[in-house]
Amino acid sequence: MELGIFIQTPVFKHHREGNPGYEHQKLMQDLEVAIAADKAGFKYLLASEHHFLDEYSHLSANDVVLGYLAHATKQIHLVSAIFNPLPHVIHPAKLAEIVAMLDHVSEGRFEFGTGRGAGSHEILGFLPGMEDLTGTRDIWEDVIAEFPKMWMQDTYEGYEGKYWSLPPRKILPKPYGPGHPAMWYAAGNTSSYEMCARKGLGVLGFSVGAISELDPVIKSYKKGIANAEPIGAFVNDNVLVVSQAMVSEDSAKAEAQALDPDLAYHISNVYRYHDTFPHPPEMPEWPNLVPTTTAAGIPTAREMGMIIGDPDHAIEQLRRWESAGADQVIFGTGAGSHEDLLETIRLMGEHVIPKFHIDPVHRTTRLRHAACGSPAE
């Protein structure tokens, strides 16, 4: 199992009031988090793309951030989580060019995650004539299989579809190679996992909130992946999940971090905007807020799979995720103390990562190179 970090730059209003430089501070801190994760040995850095989602995420131009990090980091893989490929957001040829360019400037460390956005507030801003998100699945299906063709064909054959078109053209540059970057999809339900498997895509499992929720989607994905008809040059057989980690040499300090009100406020914002996620009845409707975690709630959080403790506890929790079938576990960031987060990253690098990253080569790199008959070293 491999480990990573997820940045999305929340900018909560109660911190920016009276502090006009707070948004810039948070953006710069996320760059610092990514560079620290690279130095600590994390294998993946996921960067979100969100639009119009005040407080929840101000990281909109993640192509700019990933381009910067391609130069500022050395070994970590940089994953768009996501790039939105709907033609109403960006023309597919332009996005294919961006992906290939990031593959070059990172020298093969970029990975192409896609999805349809966080919810109606975000996506209907680009699709004002659409009443709900039902049709966005068809739009995504209309474009996604064309990306490998744009990268692999010397002159792209062109496309005439319902939602976009392009005459035959050379799409330049071609990827750094071999082949093209690993392809992922942000899946929100079991049917999406099945669809990913059929297409040979890796899963960005942002909607898996607990270890107990992983089994049915893992079974669905792994059953389908064996008979995949990949749209790309290779099957990216990976299920990635996102959790939280508060690690300190003093477990009591980690537990105190878990009680930070910003963590609950972040969850409130998840349900504020992600109306495509299941909304448990116990979760209040915005602007009502999720209650701040109390000490009595920490055992439940740990049972779900969150890391709240010392490095030994982190190893135990990650072994649970590993046994459940996760290929990658990525840790969300943004809420809580920046200094505490950097300490978590440092301690994970010193004590936890060496227990899991036995293979120095990324799993996605091995899959990419194997499909092209070249060794990955």
Rosetta blueprint (number, residue, H / E / L):
1 M L
2 E E
3 L E
4 G E
5 I E
6 F E
7 I E
8 Q L
9 T L
10 P L
11 V L
12 F L
13 K H
14 H H
15 H H
16 R H
17 E L
18 G L
19 N L
20 P L
21 G L
22 Y H
23 E H
24 H H
25 Q H
26 K H
27 L H
28 M H
29 Q H
30 D H
31 L H
32 E H
33 V H
34 A H
35 I H
36 A H
37 A H
38 D H
39 K H
40 A H
41 G L
42 F L
43 K L
44 Y E
45 L E
46 L E
47 A E
48 S L
49 E L
50 H L
51 H L
52 F L
53 L L
54 D L
55 E L
56 Y L
57 S L
58 H L
59 L L
60 S L
61 A L
62 N H
63 D H
64 V H
65 V H
66 L H
67 G H
68 Y H
69 L H
70 A H
71 H H
72 A H
73 T L
74 K L
75 Q L
76 I L
77 H E
78 L E
79 V E
80 S E
81 A L
82 I L
83 F E
84 N L
85 P L
86 L L
87 P L
88 H L
89 V L
90 I L
91 H L
92 P H
93 A H
94 K H
95 L H
96 A H
97 E H
98 I H
99 V H
100 A H
101 M H
102 L H
103 D H
104 H H
105 V H
106 S L
107 E L
108 G L
109 R L
110 F E
111 E E
112 F E
113 G E
114 T E
115 G L
116 R L
117 G L
118 A L
119 G L
120 S H
121 H H
122 E H
123 I H
124 L L
125 G L
126 F L
127 L L
128 P L
129 G L
130 M L
131 E L
132 D L
133 L L
134 T L
135 G L
136 T H
137 R H
138 D H
139 I H
140 W H
141 E H
142 D H
143 V H
144 I H
145 A L
146 E H
147 F H
148 P H
149 K H
150 M H
151 W H
152 M H
153 Q L
154 D L
155 T L
156 Y E
157 E L
158 G L
159 Y E
160 E E
161 G L
162 K L
163 Y L
164 W L
165 S E
166 L E
167 P L
168 P L
169 R E
170 K L
171 I L
172 L L
173 P L
174 K L
175 P L
176 Y L
177 G L
178 P L
179 G L
180 H L
181 P L
182 A L
183 M E
184 W E
185 Y E
186 A E
187 A L
188 G L
189 N L
190 T H
191 S H
192 S H
193 Y H
194 E H
195 M H
196 C H
197 A H
198 R H
199 K H
200 G L
201 L L
202 G E
203 V E
204 L E
205 G E
206 F L
207 S L
208 V L
209 G L
210 A L
211 I H
212 S H
213 E H
214 L H
215 D H
216 P H
217 V H
218 I H
219 K H
220 S H
221 Y H
222 K H
223 K H
224 G H
225 I H
226 A L
227 N L
228 A L
229 E L
230 P L
231 I L
232 G L
233 A L
234 F L
235 V L
236 N L
237 D L
238 N L
239 V E
240 L E
241 V E
242 V E
243 S E
244 Q L
245 A E
246 M E
247 V E
248 S L
249 E L
250 D L
251 S H
252 A H
253 K H
254 A H
255 E H
256 A H
257 Q H
258 A H
259 L L
260 D L
261 P H
262 D H
263 L H
264 A H
265 Y H
266 H H
267 I H
268 S H
269 N H
270 V H
271 Y H
272 R H
273 Y H
274 H L
275 D L
276 T L
277 F L
278 P L
279 H L
280 P L
281 P L
282 E L
283 M L
284 P L
285 E L
286 W L
287 P L
288 N L
289 L L
290 V L
291 P L
292 T L
293 T L
294 T L
295 A H
296 A H
297 G H
298 I H
299 P H
300 T H
301 A H
302 R H
303 E H
304 M H
305 G L
306 M L
307 I E
308 I E
309 G E
310 D L
311 P H
312 D H
313 H H
314 A H
315 I H
316 E H
317 Q H
318 L H
319 R H
320 R H
321 W H
322 E H
323 S H
324 A H
325 G L
326 A L
327 D L
328 Q E
329 V E
330 I E
331 F E
332 G E
333 T L
334 G L
335 A L
336 G L
337 S L
338 H H
339 E H
340 D H
341 L H
342 L H
343 E H
344 T H
345 I H
346 R H
347 L H
348 M H
349 G H
350 E H
351 H H
352 V H
353 I H
354 P H
355 K H
356 F H
357 H L
358 I L
359 D L
360 P L
361 V L
362 H L
363 R H
364 T H
365 T H
366 R H
367 L H
368 R H
369 H H
370 A H
371 A H
372 C L
373 G L
374 S L
375 P L
376 A L
377 E L
